[in-house]
Amino acid sequence: MSFPPLVAEKALVYCGRHCSICHKFCGTKIELHHIDANGDDTYENCIPLCFDCHAEVKTYNPKHPKGRKYTDSELKAHRDRWYEKVEKSYGIKANPDYIELDRKVFSEIREILPSDKGSIVFLRIHDYGASFPSAIHDDLRNFMSRCIRPEFEFIDMDLEGIRTKLANSINDFLEAIALHTYSLDSRPYKSRVPKEWSYGSDEQQKEYHEAIAKLNQLKTNVYETYDEFVRLGRRKLAS
């Protein structure tokens, strides 16, 4: 099944070619998903998704449940909320108050995550095969705690898309830190991927190297997305 051209075009316009779940800008890398797999090819049954979110929505296996499945009503709520934000965003250039509100959010994020100190600098230079201060990522956790506040969102849809992308990349990184690293017995203020894995069984050695590779990739995603966010914010808001 595929959506008729008029339905597809309307959905793409209303989402601004952003994913309705993670809000990142997709351009041509976007897919139109049937909310009800057995439903009709209608606008109401359509949700635009990026490749990653589309894969997550489609691949959940109820016979072997892991995590929480997206319900049809939840998908509609994500879509409708994003469509509303896109619609409101179109008036931003005509309303200086909107720009000022977005400047405040941008400044707050820059204060939480400065580019010249803290986690962002550390992520650029640190190899997660080595130990690290356990508190070094506190500013990332602080950022994530602010993300639950509705006023911590941008009105401009492009800025909100990249803010959400940054939040997702930080969340993925922090989850991997929690899963793969542990405090050192001799220095509890330090953490690392357990060194003993590197000379354990073949399976442990594999896990050791995969964990380090994953952490290094995820930390790169964080600071590259952060750089993208700062550049876009400066262009949009002259901040």
Secondary structure, DSSP 8 states (H G I E B T S, - for coil): ----HHHHHHHHHHHTTB-TTT--B-TT-EEEEESSTTS-S-GGGEEEEEHHHHHHHHH--TTS--S----HHHHHHHHHHHHHHHHHHTTGGG-HHHHHHHHHHHHHHHHHS-SSSTHHHHHHH--TTS-EETTTTHHHHHHHHHTTSGGGS-SSHHHHHHHHHHHHHHHHHHHHHHHH-EE-SS-TTEEES-GGGGGS-HHHHHHHHHHHHHHHHHHHHHHHHHHHHHHHHHHHH--
